[in-house]
């Protein structure tokens, strides 16, 4: 109770602390609410607007199963699965990315950077080009490879426990190897496979079918709750491994569960949409900026990820003369932010 | 360390021994390089006898074998030059940044050069090789300055970890910009993709002669800075105390290194990890004196790149694996090994 005795000297009363906590909770709820509302708006807009524009009424009708001339095909078969996958994949990337960043206490420790996306991509390129597999098998291949690479990176960086920075550097090394494998496989590809593979590698939602969306939805429904139950342990592990185990967190145990769940989410989303650049990486830091300190970032960052993907996909389709895949848009948006984040992290030494 | 400083009293004799040992390694390395270069001319999807190699060197291009040799000579020459430049560049960068993880690939300098070339190709449509080289060097310099500035922000200056992370992050950012430039341009994407892998297959005497002046200037700058790199290794303050103009010395050495790797990247595409692996191996052989380390790094780099190029021609006969792929496959485990060996606090 030394902390409480020390309080009067700093001039903060218990009531003020409680007030601050209430304010932060209120702010977090508000942010989550606004983000959710924005996602709904973006989702509806991307359903209504396109080469032909439909009214929200028509769109609602299609969703409810009514048969509307033209809209049933355009909205129901083309836009709806695409927008749904954008939302779901964004949620997966956002929550998976922030889990890694929180656990390893470093914004750079996102799956894009430490080789998990590179592993899934290399596996997919191999499956598409060398083995000539179909969509489902490619997904399975990518998921298994993503998990395998995550465990490999974790295992290689284990030396009296895992230190975040070592894991990041080893991940960068592994990613370099995998990228060169991908490049080799691509250089041997026939023209048609090449189209398919490079579309996949940039991260694209073109031609999404429901059969691709469903596995991601199931993965999200199963794995996201696992992560959310661990969110308290995750917050504790931000204090450092020693402090966390002193608080009763089984650090390695938590880590393994969390890694498998987060990699699973990332890998399923990657298998369906390709490695959409930097979404996993950007969502956490952006969410941390809007929510402010002291709260779990899992849900806000999932929402930020979702909003990013839906918006970027919409922009990529219609904002420029050429149709860009969503991964190019997030990549171009993400690159300067990545650099800014490095500058800021180096200057202040802060974590997220 | 086998080469820990000898006790002061017995200084002369071990120093002479050390010198002899360094010379010996340099001579051995040069001999190996000759052997590898000859192998590189003789071996490929079609193996050529020594007699035909000699005939082709004499200028005859009659048979298939001699034609193959005539094609392989510029390739071998480029592999030797590029390997030497990358090895030297890595050694200088590790010296300038005092960072065991420094490498033109890791620090993002190669990616900067690549982005500059790709962007120039997509917008202006460069045609002359010299144009490529200038653009690549500009891109490499900007990236190097940027990464170093970003990596040295904040407390503790440019620590190995901060530099490596700044480099990797910059590299990731630039890579996504490259794909944004290339993707809508179906007409150049094939060229760019094969260039981005990094290889010496397309070498001609013309492209080599264009890159040669840049390499010469880079080599000169790097070699001249060997002595100041030795004093910089003691730390900035001590180096200044020894009469070194720290900023000038560091700038000149770094410019030499960037010139080397930028020019090589323009011709071969980005080839990673040569600059990382080679200086470490050299330090194990002959110690940390840059006056010896730099030449040996150049020779060992040439050996590494030429032999991996030969390897790439042998393992997938009759096809080839580009040298950039093999160096990444060999170099990345080595990078991981160095990272694992570092103490946590230094990281």
Boltz contact constraints between the chains, C-beta under 6 A:
constraints:
  - contact:
      token1: [A, 108]
      token2: [B, 165]
      max_distance: 6.0
  - contact:
      token1: [A, 156]
      token2: [B, 336]
      max_distance: 6.0
  - contact:
      token1: [A, 163]
      token2: [B, 344]
      max_distance: 6.0
  - contact:
      token1: [A, 165]
      token2: [B, 161]
      max_distance: 6.0
  - contact:
      token1: [A, 165]
      token2: [B, 347]
      max_distance: 6.0
  - contact:
      token1: [A, 166]
      token2: [B, 347]
      max_distance: 6.0
  - contact:
      token1: [A, 169]
      token2: [B, 339]
      max_distance: 6.0
  - contact:
      token1: [A, 170]
      token2: [B, 336]
      max_distance: 6.0
  - contact:
      token1: [A, 170]
      token2: [B, 339]
      max_distance: 6.0
  - contact:
      token1: [A, 172]
      token2: [B, 168]
      max_distance: 6.0
  - contact:
      token1: [A, 173]
      token2: [B, 332]
      max_distance: 6.0
  - contact:
      token1: [A, 173]
      token2: [B, 335]
      max_distance: 6.0
  - contact:
      token1: [A, 173]
      token2: [B, 336]
      max_distance: 6.0
  - contact:
      token1: [A, 176]
      token2: [B, 328]
      max_distance: 6.0
  - contact:
      token1: [A, 176]
      token2: [B, 332]
      max_distance: 6.0
  - contact:
      token1: [A, 177]
      token2: [B, 328]
      max_distance: 6.0
  - contact:
      token1: [A, 177]
      token2: [B, 329]
      max_distance: 6.0
  - contact:
      token1: [A, 177]
      token2: [B, 332]
      max_distance: 6.0
  - contact:
      token1: [A, 180]
      token2: [B, 325]
      max_distance: 6.0
  - contact:
      token1: [A, 180]
      token2: [B, 328]
      max_distance: 6.0
  - contact:
      token1: [A, 183]
      token2: [B, 197]
      max_distance: 6.0
  - contact:
      token1: [A, 184]
      token2: [B, 325]
      max_distance: 6.0
  - contact:
      token1: [A, 202]
      token2: [B, 179]
      max_distance: 6.0
  - contact:
      token1: [A, 277]
      token2: [B, 176]
      max_distance: 6.0
  - contact:
      token1: [A, 322]
      token2: [B, 184]
      max_distance: 6.0
  - contact:
      token1: [A, 328]
      token2: [B, 180]
      max_distance: 6.0
  - contact:
      token1: [A, 328]
      token2: [B, 183]
      max_distance: 6.0
  - contact:
      token1: [A, 331]
      token2: [B, 176]
      max_distance: 6.0
  - contact:
      token1: [A, 332]
      token2: [B, 180]
      max_distance: 6.0
  - contact:
      token1: [A, 335]
      token2: [B, 173]
      max_distance: 6.0
  - contact:
      token1: [A, 335]
      token2: [B, 176]
      max_distance: 6.0
  - contact:
      token1: [A, 335]
      token2: [B, 177]
      max_distance: 6.0
  - contact:
      token1: [A, 338]
      token2: [B, 169]
      max_distance: 6.0
  - contact:
      token1: [A, 338]
      token2: [B, 173]
      max_distance: 6.0
  - contact:
      token1: [A, 339]
      token2: [B, 173]
      max_distance: 6.0
  - contact:
      token1: [A, 342]
      token2: [B, 150]
      max_distance: 6.0
  - contact:
      token1: [A, 342]
      token2: [B, 166]
      max_distance: 6.0
  - contact:
      token1: [A, 342]
      token2: [B, 169]
      max_distance: 6.0
  - contact:
      token1: [A, 343]
      token2: [B, 150]
      max_distance: 6.0
  - contact:
      token1: [A, 346]
      token2: [B, 153]
      max_distance: 6.0
  - contact:
      token1: [A, 346]
      token2: [B, 154]
      max_distance: 6.0
  - contact:
      token1: [A, 346]
      token2: [B, 162]
      max_distance: 6.0
  - contact:
      token1: [A, 347]
      token2: [B, 153]
      max_distance: 6.0
  - contact:
      token1: [A, 347]
      token2: [B, 154]
      max_distance: 6.0
